[in-house]
């Protein structure tokens, strides 16, 4: 009888394990606290509680989330809304199903000695810009300022910035792209004093657009089984994010534990998590329609070369969060 019970229990556990639904998440960048909520949800068993087996794929300089999901390599991806909407206008039917980040962390960081004190001083300067989808908010801002980005007189010269802060440290650019939670602190850690810098947060300049949302392919949402998986995924993910916000040190350590490269330090990740918590604060996961409209308006108001040329249709939905947040 004991052997039979043991076998029955083993079979029950095996069945339970096999019943878990697989979900593949593609990150926008490498393993770091920017994605802490997902790693926390996995480490704390929140996905398991929802009957999910979640695989988290790190990104990198050669990984474009839009290309990954277009090729069927992920069920859900993290991307910035400018990139997602630009891809949608070009024919990739991405839909935002949740928006864990309420605020933007993007900014330009400039050396004070370069003579940049206000955005009016950008003209005839070299500015470092990330590409791969991250350039859209910048290009929109320059268009709003009436500054050409082709290096012509009176405009700005765009330096295609790698994912480091070397152009500023080596004075190849007056300003570079930074995030409040990452590259800015790399500049400080390199020995530059805060008083020797001038920063322009996109939020403060009125050109902020939504970052780090969750996107899926539109046709997938017609499948009730897929919808159910996403409801459980978003619910567990937001639980992970709120836990990370309230437990910064633990969340940073979980990120470190999941970094296979060993490139991250606990000090940097803890600092990053503290800043990330400011960006996710105020979001329960549901996209705020006002934030969406602000983003669309910004992307369409780029002068002669807007990021998107028409109002998107069907680019976001509350279909998932309405059920996940019940």
C-alpha positions in Angstrom: 0.0 0.0 0.0 2.8 2.4 0.9 4.5 1.8 -2.5 1.2 2.3 -4.2 0.7 5.6 -2.4 4.2 6.7 -3.1 3.7 5.9 -6.8 0.4 7.7 -6.8 1.9 10.8 -5.2 4.8 10.7 -7.7 2.4 10.5 -10.6 0.4 13.4 -9.2 3.4 15.6 -8.9 4.6 14.6 -12.4 1.2 15.4 -13.8 1.2 18.8 -12.0 4.6 19.6 -13.3 3.6 18.7 -16.9 0.4 20.8 -16.5 2.4 24.0 -16.1 2.0 26.3 -19.1 5.2 27.5 -20.8 5.7 31.2 -21.4 8.8 32.7 -23.0 9.7 36.3 -22.1 12.2 38.3 -24.2 13.9 41.1 -22.3 14.9 44.4 -24.0 18.4 44.3 -22.5 20.8 42.2 -20.4 19.9 40.7 -17.0 19.7 43.7 -14.6 17.4 45.3 -12.1 15.5 47.0 -15.0 13.8 43.6 -15.2 13.8 42.7 -11.5 10.1 42.1 -11.2 10.2 39.1 -13.6 13.2 37.5 -11.9 11.6 38.1 -8.5 8.3 36.5 -9.7 10.2 33.5 -10.8 12.4 33.3 -7.6 9.6 33.8 -5.2 7.4 31.1 -6.9 4.8 33.6 -8.1 4.8 32.1 -11.6 4.7 28.6 -10.3 1.6 29.5 -8.2 -0.1 30.6 -11.4 0.8 27.3 -13.1 3.4 28.8 -15.3 6.9 27.8 -16.4 8.5 31.0 -17.5 11.7 31.2 -19.4 13.3 34.6 -19.3 15.6 35.4 -22.3 18.2 38.1 -21.7 18.6 40.7 -24.4 21.7 42.5 -25.6 23.0 44.9 -28.3 22.3 42.4 -31.1 18.8 41.4 -29.8 15.7 43.3 -31.0 12.6 42.2 -29.2 10.4 43.0 -32.2 12.4 40.7 -34.4 12.4 37.9 -31.8 8.6 37.9 -31.4 8.1 38.3 -35.2 10.1 35.2 -35.6 8.2 33.3 -33.0 11.0 33.2 -30.5 9.0 34.6 -27.6 5.4 34.8 -26.4 5.8 38.2 -24.9 8.5 40.9 -25.1 9.5 43.9 -23.2 9.9 47.0 -25.4 9.6 50.8 -25.3 6.3 52.1 -26.8 8.0 54.3 -29.5 9.8 51.2 -30.9 6.6 49.1 -30.6 4.4 51.6 -32.3 6.9 52.3 -35.1 7.1 48.5 -35.7 3.3 48.3 -35.7 3.0 51.0 -38.3 5.5 49.0 -40.5 3.2 46.0 -40.2 4.2 44.1 -37.1 0.9 43.8 -35.1 2.2 44.3 -31.6 -0.2 45.0 -28.8 0.6 46.4 -25.3 -1.1 44.2 -22.7 0.4 45.7 -19.6 2.6 48.7 -18.6 4.6 48.1 -15.4 6.7 51.3 -15.9 4.7 54.4 -15.2 7.6 56.9 -15.7 10.5 57.4 -18.1 14.1 57.1 -16.9 15.6 58.4 -20.1 17.8 61.6 -20.1 20.7 63.3 -21.8 23.7 63.8 -19.6 26.1 66.6 -20.6 29.5 67.9 -19.5 29.0 71.4 -18.1 32.3 72.4 -19.7 30.8 71.7 -23.2 28.7 74.9 -22.8 25.4 73.1 -22.7 23.2 74.7 -20.0 19.7 74.4 -21.6 18.3 72.6 -24.7 18.8 75.8 -26.6 22.5 75.1 -26.4 22.3 71.7 -28.2 22.9 73.3 -31.7 26.2 72.5 -33.3 27.0 70.0 -30.6 27.6 66.2 -30.9 25.0 64.2 -28.9 25.3 60.5 -28.2 22.2 58.5 -29.1 21.3 54.8 -28.7 19.7 53.1 -31.7 17.8 49.8 -32.0 14.5 51.5 -31.2 15.8 53.8 -28.4 16.5 56.6 -30.8 12.8 57.5 -31.4 12.2 59.7 -28.3 15.4 61.5 -29.0 14.6 62.2 -32.7 11.2 63.4 -31.7 12.7 65.8 -29.2 15.1 67.2 -31.7 12.3 67.7 -34.2 10.3 69.6 -31.6 13.3 71.8 -31.0 13.7 72.4 -34.7 17.1 70.9 -34.8 18.2 68.8 -37.8 20.1 65.6 -36.9 22.2 65.3 -40.0 25.2 67.3 -38.7 24.4 70.4 -40.8 25.2 73.8 -39.4 22.8 74.9 -36.6 21.6 71.3 -36.0 23.2 68.5 -34.0 25.6 65.8 -34.9 24.4 62.4 -33.8 27.0 60.0 -32.5 25.7 56.4 -32.7 26.4 55.6 -29.1 27.4 52.1 -27.9 26.0 50.9 -24.6 28.7 52.6 -22.5 29.5 56.1 -21.4 32.9 56.4 -23.1 31.9 59.2 -25.5 31.3 61.5 -22.6 34.4 60.4 -20.6 36.6 60.8 -23.7 34.8 64.1 -24.6 33.8 62.8 -28.0 30.3 64.2 -27.4 28.9 67.1 -25.4 26.0 64.9 -24.2 25.2 61.2 -24.2 22.0 59.2 -23.6 21.7 57.8 -20.1 19.1 56.2 -17.9 18.5 57.5 -14.4 19.0 54.0 -13.1 22.1 53.0 -15.0 24.5 55.0 -17.3 24.3 58.2 -15.2 25.7 56.3 -12.3 28.4 54.8 -14.5 29.5 58.4 -15.3 29.6 59.1 -11.6 31.4 55.9 -10.8 34.0 56.9 -13.4 35.0 59.8 -11.3 32.9 62.7 -12.8 31.4 64.8 -10.1 27.6 65.6 -10.3 28.3 69.3 -10.2 30.3 68.9 -13.4 27.3 67.6 -15.2 24.0 69.0 -16.6 21.1 66.5 -17.1 17.9 66.8 -19.0 15.3 64.3 -18.1 12.8 63.5 -20.9 10.0 63.7 -18.2 11.0 67.2 -17.3 11.3 68.3 -20.9 7.7 67.2 -21.7 9.0 64.6 -24.3 8.8 61.5 -22.2 7.3 58.4 -23.8 6.3 55.1 -22.3 9.1 52.5 -21.7 9.3 48.8 -20.7 5.8 47.6 -21.5 4.7 44.0 -22.2 3.8 43.3 -25.8 2.3 40.3 -27.7 1.2 39.6 -31.2 -2.3 40.7 -31.9 -3.6 37.5 -33.4 -2.5 35.5 -30.3 -5.0 37.3 -28.2 -7.9 35.7 -30.1 -6.8 32.3 -28.5 -8.6 31.9 -25.1 -5.8 29.6 -23.9 -3.1 32.2 -24.7 -5.2 35.0 -23.1 -5.5 32.9 -19.9 -1.7 32.4 -19.9 -1.1 36.1 -20.2 -3.6 36.9 -17.5 -1.7 34.7 -15.1 1.6 35.9 -16.3 0.8 39.6 -15.9 -0.7 38.9 -12.4 2.4 37.1 -11.2 4.7 39.6 -12.8 3.1 42.6 -11.2 3.2 40.8 -7.9 6.9 40.4 -8.5 7.3 44.1 -9.3 5.5 45.3 -6.2 7.6 42.9 -4.1 10.8 44.2 -5.7 9.7 47.8 -5.0 9.3 47.0 -1.3 12.4 44.8 -1.0 15.2 46.6 -3.0 18.1 44.7 -1.5 16.6 41.3 -1.9 15.5 42.1 -5.5 19.0 43.2 -6.4 20.4 40.0 -5.1 17.9 37.9 -7.0 19.0 39.7 -10.2 22.7 39.0 -9.4 21.8 35.3 -8.8 20.3 35.2 -12.3 23.1 37.0 -14.1 25.0 34.2 -15.9 27.7 36.6 -17.2 28.9 37.6 -13.7 29.3 41.2 -15.1 27.0 42.9 -12.5 27.8 44.0 -9.0 25.5 44.0 -6.1 26.3 47.6 -5.4 25.3 48.8 -8.9 22.2 46.6 -9.0 21.0 47.8 -5.6 21.4 51.4 -6.7 19.7 50.6 -10.0 16.8 48.8 -8.2 16.3 51.9 -6.0 15.9 54.1 -9.1 13.7 51.5 -11.0 11.3 51.4 -8.1 10.6 55.1 -8.7 9.6 54.4 -12.3 7.3 51.4 -11.5 5.7 53.2 -8.6 2.1 54.2 -9.3 1.5 51.4 -11.8 -0.7 48.4 -11.1 0.2 47.0 -14.6 -2.8 48.5 -16.5 -1.9 51.0 -19.2 -3.0 54.5 -18.4 -4.8 55.7 -21.5 -3.7 59.3 -20.8 0.0 58.2 -20.8 -0.6 56.3 -24.1 -2.2 59.3 -25.7 0.6 61.5 -24.5 3.1 59.1 -26.1 1.3 58.9 -29.4 1.0 62.7 -29.5 4.7 63.1 -28.9 5.6 60.6 -31.6 3.3 62.2 -34.2 4.5 65.7 -33.5 8.0 65.3 -34.8 7.8 68.0 -37.5 8.7 66.8 -41.0 9.9 63.4 -39.8 7.6 62.0 -37.1 8.2 58.6 -35.6 4.7 57.5 -36.6 2.5 59.2 -39.2 -1.0 58.2 -38.1 -3.0 57.4 -34.9 -2.5 53.7 -34.2 -5.5 51.4 -33.9 -5.6 48.4 -31.6 -2.1 49.0 -30.3 -3.1 48.4 -26.7 -5.7 46.6 -24.7 -7.0 46.2 -21.1 -8.2 42.7 -22.1 -5.5 41.1 -20.0 -5.1 43.5 -17.0 -8.9 43.7 -16.5 -8.8 40.0 -15.6 -5.4 39.9 -14.0 -6.2 42.7 -11.5 -9.6 41.3 -10.4 
